[in-house]
Amino acid sequence: MFSPEIETIDRKQLREMQLERLKHIVAYAYDNVEMYKRRFDEIGLKPSHIRTLKDVALIPYTTKDDLRDNYPFRLFAVPMKKIIRLHASSGTTGKPVVCGYTRNDLDNWSTCIARVLSMAGATDEDIIQVSFGYGLFTGGFGLHYGIEKLGATVVPVSSGNTERQIMLMKDFGVTALVATPSYAMYLAETARKMGVIDDLKLRLAITGAEASTPEMHESLKQIFHVFPTENYGLTEVGGPGVAGECREKAGMHINEDMYYPEIVNIEENKVLGEGEQGELLLTTLTKEGMPILRYRTKDITSLTYEPCKCGRTLARMSRIVGRTDDMLIIRGVNVFPSQIESVLMGMGELGKSYEIIVDRVNYMDTIEVRVEVLDANLLTDYSKLEELVARIKHNLRVVLQIDVKVKLVEPFSIKRAEGKVKRVTDLRKK
């Protein structure tokens, strides 16, 4: 463990620490961020009203729109001369979300990442290749400095130029890969095509930046001969490092000394209990540059507080089942892309790339799944093709409870992503 004094802390002691830090960060945000002062004053809430951890429910939610409305720097709690780095989201749907970091923020962030890497099994003897894009995106630099803090060797290759990435993995003796799960799979497929899979020394794949399924991880394990883990974070609260899987793969341990998590039923404005599924809210407990209170992540998960077999006592969040804003409603049925991925990844005849097309025809919602086959010869054998399509449709119906159109396509015919993959095209919005 990187921080055993925190990762195995007695939970009573942890709650006392969290309450002390929560009181501080609430007063700090109220005194230094105009939006929070205005929000508190509008409802008559004072920082002194936060006396217990449960009192966090008194605080209004913070949303992505709040961050965009205060673009670029109006949520910063310190003068710009104390901000030593800026990161931002892609901003594809409007103004980007900007995050500012003080020197202490960067040190805490690196600590969180070092813990996540250690949870996955990385040590200071590893050579870790970062295949996240470097730039305003938090993933590349976030993992980079965490790797250095762990004491491992970092290969800052960034994304793209896939065959060169494989060459560097082989020549440098890379033992761990940091990438999105979809790009890690693409690297695995490419290494297999190049015939160098068995020449690689990879043992870990530390994935993040997009949700993945157990089936995707199993495929990575089988093809790339690695132990895959998932980590979680988002730009709005500082980037990756909020949580990560340990070797038990029984949920992602949350760095609770830095982040206070809640699971909430937003429609009922109700905080849910252990094991109940709802939307994850996060409050930063140590952020100086840009404190965030009760941020609505829109990620759907649950929490457990039982100690893990690995010895850590930090709360664990279950795998993200979907987002409230990526849930597809098809003919009245809620469908998450992760449900479709679980079905496809569990079928040996299929490749690992797919896309989901949603449309509306004659006022009726339709959904089509296009997925690659592993063997192109299958596409010319009508009887086998028909049998496989029928089996996929059946498996999807069992999970989704609706009929789905299935189209099988040639290997490598679906465009690969070097960053976050876009699986769903919803033509209804056009």
N, C-alpha and C positions, 0 to 999 in steps of 0.2 A: 504493500500500500504506500501511496505517496504521502498521505497525511493521516496516519493511523490515529492520532489524537482526536481528529474530527470524524474520520470515517467509522470509528468504533465507539464513538462517544455515547455515554448513557443518555437515554432520550429525555429524562427529566432535566439533566444538565443542558441538553440541546435546546429544549423549550425555553429555559430561562435565558439562554443566549439569544434565541430568536426574538423573545419579547423585548429584551433590552435593545436589540438592533432595530426591531420594528418601531418602537417608540422614537428612537433617534431618527430613523429615516423619514418617518411621517412628519415630525417637527422640522426636519431639514428641508423636505420638499415644500412644506407649507411656507417656510420662511424665505425660500430661494427660488421657487418656481411659481410664476404668477398664475398659471392655469390651476394649479392645485389650491392655492390660496383662495382663488375665486370660487372654485367648486366647493371647498369646505365652507366658505362663508355663506354661500347660497342656501345651504341646508343646515346652517348653524352648528357645524361640526368643528371642534377644536382638537388639536393634537393631544391635549390632556385627556380627552375622552377615550383614548386608546389605552386601556388599563390591563387588558388580557389579550391573548392571541385571538380569541373569538371576536374581539371588537374590531378586527380587521374588516369584518362584514359591514361595518358602518361606512366604510370608505367607498365612494363611487368608483365604478369601473373605469379603466383607461382603455381606449380602443385605438386601432390603427389610424382611424380618421383623426383622432386627437393629435397623433404624431404628425400626420400630414398637414393638418390645419395650422400647426405651429412650426412648420418648415421655415428655415432650416434649423435655427438654433434657439428658439424661444422656450424649449424645455430644458435647456442647460441650466445647471444650478451654480455654476462657477464662471468667472470671466474667461474669455477665450484664451488668454495667456496661460491658463492652467490646463487647457485642453491640448494634449500633445498628439492625438490622432483622431481622425474622423473615418467612419465607415458608413455605408448606406446600402439600402436594398436596391434592387434593379429599377424600381419605379415604373414598371411596365403598365400599371393601371393608374397612373397619376404621378404626383410628386413622390420622390423616393422617401423612405424612412431613414432619417439620419441619426447616428449614434456617436456621441463624443466621449472620449476617455481621458481621465487624468492619469498620472503616472501610477498612482495606487490602483486605479481601475485595471490598468494593463497587467500589473503584477498579480492581482487577484484572479484576473481572467486566465493568465498563464497557469496559475495554480490549479484552477478548475480543470483546464485541459489536461494538465499533467496527471491529475487524479483519474480522469476518464481513460487516458492512455494506459495507466497502470491497471485499472479495472479490467481492461481488455487483455492484459497480459504482457504489455510492452515494458521494456526495461531500458536502462542506460546503455545496454549493449546492442540495441537494435539500430538498424539503418532504415529510416522511415521515409517513404516517398510520398510527398503531398501532391495529389493530382486534382486538387481543387483549384479553381481559377484564383489568381492573385489580383488584388485591386481593391475596389470599394467593398466587394463581397467579404463578409466577416470570416468565412470558412478558411481561406488560404492562410492569411496572417495569424488568425486565431490558433489554428493547429500548429503552425510553424513555431511560434514562440512557446507554446506548451511543450512541444517536442524538445526544444532547447532547454526548457526548465527541467524536464525529466532527465536530461543529460544524454539523450539519444542523438544519433546523427540524422540531420534532416536533409532530404534531397528536394529542394523547392522547384520541382519540374513544372508545376502548374498544369493546366488542362490542354488537351489537343495533341496532335502529332503522335497518334497512338502507337505506331510501330516503333518510333524512337523511344517512347516511354518503356516499351517492352525491352528494347535493347539496353536501356540504362538499368532497368531492374536486373537484368542478367549480368551486365558487366560490373555494376556496383555491388552486387550481392545483397540487394534490397531484401529485408526480412519482413517489412510491414508496409501496407498500402493504406493511404487515406484518400477516399474518393466517395462520390455518390454511389449508392448500390447499383444503379443502372450503368454508370461508367465503369465501375469495377467489373461488372458482367461483360461489358464490351471489351475491356482489356483482356479478360479471361478468354473470350471467344477468339480474339485476335492472336493471343499467345498460342492457343491451340492450333489455329490455322498456320501459324509460323513454325509450328513443330518444336517450340522451346519450353513448353509447360514444365517438363521434367528437369530443365536446366535452371529453373528459378529456385531461389532460396526463400521465397515468401512463406510466412507462417501465419500472418495476421492480416485481416482486412477490416479496417476501422471505418465504418460507413456512416454517413450522415447527410444533412441538407435536404433529404427527401425521405418520405416514409417508405418502409419496405416490409415484406412479409417473412414469416419463418421459412416459407417455401423458397423465396429468393435467396435467403441465407444458406439453405441446404444446397441449392444449386451452385452457389459460389464455392461452398465447401467441397463439393464433388468435382467441379471443373478446375478450380484454381488451387485446390489442396491447401486451403487456408482455414483458420478459425475466424469466422466473421462476427463482428459485434456492431451494435448500433449506438450512436450517441445523439443527443438532442440539444437544441438551442435555437435561438432566433434573434435576428438583428435588434428587434425592439427592446430586448433586455440585455443586449451586449454581444450576442452571438453564440456559437457552440460552447459546450462546457456546462450547460445547465444540468445535464444528467448523462449517464452512460451505462452500458451493460457490463457486468463482470463475467467471469468464466462460467458462472452458474446459468447465465442467460435466463434469469427469472425476473426480468423487469430491469428498468434503468434506474440506478441509484442517483438521487437528486442531491446536488451540493447544497444541503439545507442551511448551512451556515451563511451562504451567499444569497439564496433564493427561498422565499416562503411560498409553498405551493398550496393551492386550494382546488377542489373539484366542485363545480357549481352547476346547478340546473338554472340556466339563464332565464328561461321562460317563467319560472316560479321565483326567481331571485333567491334561491335557497342553496346554502352550502351543504354538500353531500358528505356522507360518511365513508369510512374505509371500505374499499371494494366496490363502491357505487360508481357507475360510469357517467361521466358528464364532461363539461368543458374545463380545461385546465386554465387556472389563473395564476399568474406569477407576480410577486412583489420582490424587487431587488432590495437586499438588506444592507449592502455595502457600497453601492454605486455612488460616487461623488459627482462625476460629470453630468450624469443624466439619470436621476432616481426615477423609478417607475413603480407606481402603486396599482396593484390588482389589474395587471394587464390581461386582457382577454386574448388568449392565444388562438382560440377557435379550434384547437386540437382536442379530440375526444379520447379520453383515457380514464384510468382509475388509479388510486393510490393504495399501497399496503405499507404498514409500519412494522411488520414482523421482521426481526433480525434475519439477514440472509445467511445461507450456509457458508458463504465466503467469509463471514465474520463481521461484515459491515452492518451498522445499525441505521444508516440513513434510509429514509423513505424510498420506496421504489415505485416508479410509474410504469404501468403496463404499456405494451406496444400501442402506438397510435393507431386506432382503427379507422380514422378518417378525420376530416375537418368539417365543421359546420358549413363552411362555404364551398367545399368540393363535393358535398353530398348531392347526388343526382336524384331527382324525383321523376321516376318513369311510370306513367299511368298510376300515380298515387302510391308507388312503392319506393321506399328509400334505398338507394343503391350507392355503395362506396366502391371506388376503384380497387381498393385493397381486397375486397371480396372476390372480384374477378381475377386479380393476380393470383390469389391463393389457389383457385381452381386451375388456372393455366400452368402455373409452375409445378403443380403436382402431376402433370401428365407428361410422360417420358418422350412422346413423339413430337412434342412442341419445342420450339426455340424459346428464348428468353425475352424476345422483343415483341411488343404488341401495342395496339392502339385502340381506343374506344371512340366510336363515332355516334353521337346522339343527334337526332333530327326530329322534325315533326312533319308527318305526311298525312294529308287529308285530316288535319286536326288531331292526329293520333301520334303520341310520342313513340319513337323507335330507337332501338339501341343495337349497334353492330360492333362486334369484336373482330378485329383483324389481327391474326397471329401467325408468326412464321412457323414452318415445319422444320424439323432438323434435317430431314432427307428430302431433297427436291424431287426424287423419283416418286415419292408418294403422290405428288400432284397429278401424275399421269396414270395412276391406278385408280379408276373410278370407284370400284367397289370398296377398296380400303379407305379412300378419301371420304366417301359417303358415310361409312361406318364410324370414322373418327369424328366427323362433323356432328353426327347424331349423338355420339358419346359426350362431346364437349357441351352441346346444347343441353343434354340431360343433366350433366354435372352443374352447369350454371343455373339451370332452373331449380335444382334442389337447394342451392344456396340463396339465390336471389328471389325465387318465387315468381319470376316472370320469364317469358320467352325472349331469347336473345338470338339475333342473326349472327352467324359465324362465317367468316371468310378466311380460308387458309392461303398463305402467300409464301413465296420462295424465301429461302434463307438469305438474310442480310438485305432484304428488299425494303425494310422499314428503316427510316433514317435514325441513326444513333445520335444521342446527345452527349456532349462533353461536359456539360454542367447539369443543372437540374433537368430531368426529363419531363416532357409534357405528354402525358398519356391520353388525355381526353380532349376531343374537339366537339364542342356543343354548338351545332349549327342552328339551334333554336334561337340563339341570341342574335342571329343575323336576320 
